[in-house]
Amino acid sequence: MLTQIILALCEGPHDVAFISRVLKCNGFISADGTKINQFPQPMNRVLLQQIQMTNVEDLNLQEFGNNSLPRRTLKKDDNYVFLFAMGGDGQKAPRKKILGTLRSLIPESGEIKSLPDNTQLSVAYLFDADKKGVTARLLEVQNEVREVLTTLPDDALASNGSFGTYEGLKIGSFIFTGSDNNTGKLEDIIVPLMQTGNEEIFSKAEAYLNAHHDPNRIFPLKLTITAGTSEITENRSAKKSDTDYDSKKSIIGITGQLQRSGKPNTAYISDADYFTIAKINGNSKCQGITTFFDHYLQ
């Protein structure tokens, strides 16, 4: 029987939580409790190497483990999906490192084969379209992959959800979009799903957010100790890079608090009853995600 190992490279933890829930509604189960040495080869060795090669002394506590290890692991028969939160679409270097590691496991002509028989290694790139649009995003993925897989043809990954086998690795890309199927982000899928059947809750949550949101307060207060003194001053940052306000993420947080207090948005996406099997499996966007992963398993 063929063993499929898919490394899904996502932007952030919300993506990981949502994709995990969608796949669980289609027969996958959590493999998070699996010991590293019990994962199929060569993934057990890859994960162990990632841990051993991480120079923890050179990392701060926030950096440790951010994108070198999967956040969630799922299993269906002999198929495994390892979901990574890479920290945003700009994290090209760690994504290339993962792809390069898998490429090194594919023997060249005449080399001794180290990959077990009947094992397929795959990498899936999952990004928001944002304002760039699907075509631009796919081109970014194509160019990034070609920096490692230099023989990647020009027509590879030409459409959303497409995939192919290149240099022994199965490569695909899925771009999250909103209602126009060209621009948008994951929250454009998540919020409408949560809202369906819960319109009053979401209407009131949105009204609360609109009534009390102050754009000036998204800039955090910064504390500074005056040089040579013990005086502490407090000033609001003026840097856009210090802000991370997103109204749809705030809506998820407000409505999620009704069911699980004090939890991050990932917990609401993973566990709240705003998502049901019927809603997920009946949603065209979720069906697209499911079909994308199903293609890998064929």
Secondary structure by P-SEA (a helix, b strand, c coil): cbbbbbbcccccaaaaaaaaaaaaaccccccccccccccccaaaaaaaaaaaaccccccccccccccccccbbbbcccbbbbbbbcccccaaaaaaaaaaaaaaaccccccccccccccccbbbbbbbcccccaaaaaaaaaaaaaaccccccccccccccccccccccccbbbbbbccccccccaaaaaaaaaaccaaaaaaaaaaaaaacccccccbbbbbbccccccbbbbbbbcccccccccaaaaaaaaaaaaccccccaaaaaaccccccaaaaaacaaaaaaaaaaaaaac
